[in-house]
Amino acid sequence: MKIRIREDARKYYIASSMGTFINWDWANTMEQVQGMVLEVETEYLFKNQYNTVPVPGVSDNGLRIMDNMVSEVIDDEREGKARCNWCGKTVPDAPMCFKCGRQGYMESFSNRYRRA
């Protein structure tokens, strides 16, 4: 699974801060990766954010990228899956988590995402 970062990621981040605190280190990081296609770590998936694998020259640990900074999701692995908000695992979309056995904690990823 990969994501394409917005071409205007730095500018968009600064504008979306709307006069509140701007993390200039993060703005500069967004400038470094804007327009890039980044690999997503898929062990723990979320509806509105992505954890990338390490980005050489940018981040040794990867980045947490929010959905609004993404222009495209490529080979989305979330289809037909859900996140258990109890144990945090990504499992097939069902009323009960196949990992921890809990019901009522499932958050379906649905089909609302951008695709290549």
C-alpha positions as CSV (number, residue, x, y, z in Angstrom):
1,M,0.0,0.0,0.0
2,K,1.3,3.4,-0.9
3,I,0.2,7.0,-0.6
4,R,0.9,10.0,-2.8
5,I,1.5,13.2,-0.8
6,R,-0.2,16.4,-2.0
7,E,1.9,18.5,-4.3
8,D,1.3,21.5,-2.1
9,A,1.7,19.7,1.2
10,R,3.8,22.4,3.0
11,K,1.6,25.2,1.9
12,Y,-1.6,23.3,2.7
13,Y,-0.3,22.4,6.2
14,I,0.5,26.0,7.0
15,A,-2.8,27.3,5.6
16,S,-4.8,24.7,7.5
17,S,-3.1,25.8,10.8
18,M,-5.3,29.0,10.5
19,G,-3.1,31.1,12.7
20,T,-2.6,28.5,15.4
21,F,0.7,27.0,16.3
22,I,2.7,26.0,13.2
23,N,5.4,23.3,13.7
24,W,8.0,24.6,11.2
25,D,10.0,21.4,11.4
26,W,6.8,19.5,10.2
27,A,6.2,22.1,7.5
28,N,9.8,21.6,6.2
29,T,9.2,17.8,6.4
30,M,6.1,18.2,4.3
31,E,8.1,20.3,1.8
32,Q,10.6,17.4,1.5
33,V,8.0,14.8,0.8
34,Q,5.3,16.7,-1.2
35,G,4.4,15.0,-4.4
36,M,6.3,11.8,-3.4
37,V,4.8,8.3,-3.3
38,L,5.5,6.7,0.2
39,E,5.2,3.1,1.3
40,V,2.7,2.6,4.2
41,E,3.3,0.3,7.1
42,T,0.2,-1.9,7.1
43,E,0.4,-3.8,10.4
44,Y,-1.8,-1.1,12.0
45,L,-4.1,0.7,9.7
46,F,-6.4,3.7,10.4
47,K,-9.3,5.4,8.6
48,N,-7.8,8.9,8.5
49,Q,-4.0,8.5,8.8
50,Y,-1.1,6.5,7.5
51,N,2.2,5.4,9.1
52,T,4.9,5.3,6.5
53,V,8.0,3.1,6.5
54,P,11.2,5.1,7.1
55,V,11.8,7.7,4.4
56,P,15.5,7.9,3.5
57,G,17.0,11.3,4.1
58,V,13.7,12.5,5.8
59,S,12.8,10.2,8.7
60,D,14.5,7.2,10.2
61,N,11.2,6.0,11.8
62,G,8.7,6.9,9.1
63,L,6.0,9.6,9.3
64,R,2.4,9.8,10.4
65,I,0.5,11.4,7.5
66,M,-3.0,12.6,8.0
67,D,-5.6,11.8,5.2
68,N,-5.9,15.5,4.2
69,M,-2.2,15.5,3.2
70,V,-2.8,12.6,0.8
71,S,-3.9,13.0,-2.8
72,E,-4.0,9.3,-3.7
73,V,-4.0,5.9,-2.1
74,I,-2.4,3.2,-4.2
75,D,-3.3,-0.5,-3.7
76,D,-5.4,0.2,-0.7
77,E,-5.2,-2.8,1.7
78,R,-8.1,-1.6,3.8
79,E,-10.9,-2.8,1.5
80,G,-13.0,-5.4,3.3
81,K,-11.3,-4.8,6.6
82,A,-11.9,-3.0,9.8
83,R,-9.9,-1.8,12.8
84,C,-10.7,-3.0,16.2
85,N,-10.7,0.0,18.5
86,W,-10.2,-2.3,21.5
87,C,-7.0,-4.2,20.5
88,G,-5.9,-2.0,17.5
89,K,-5.6,-4.8,15.1
90,T,-6.7,-4.7,11.4
91,V,-9.0,-7.7,10.7
92,P,-11.7,-8.7,8.1
93,D,-14.7,-6.5,8.4
94,A,-17.2,-8.3,10.8
95,P,-19.2,-7.5,13.9
96,M,-16.6,-9.2,16.1
97,C,-12.8,-8.9,16.2
98,F,-11.1,-12.1,15.1
99,K,-8.0,-11.2,17.2
100,C,-9.4,-10.3,20.7
101,G,-13.0,-11.6,20.3
102,R,-14.6,-8.2,21.3
103,Q,-17.9,-7.0,19.8
104,G,-18.9,-3.3,19.4
105,Y,-15.4,-2.0,18.8
106,M,-15.1,-2.5,15.0
107,E,-14.6,0.5,12.7
108,S,-15.1,-0.5,9.1
109,F,-12.7,1.2,6.6
110,S,-15.6,1.4,4.0
111,N,-15.1,2.4,0.4
112,R,-14.7,6.2,0.8
113,Y,-11.0,6.3,0.0
114,R,-9.2,7.6,-3.1
115,R,-7.7,4.9,-5.3
116,A,-5.2,4.8,-8.1
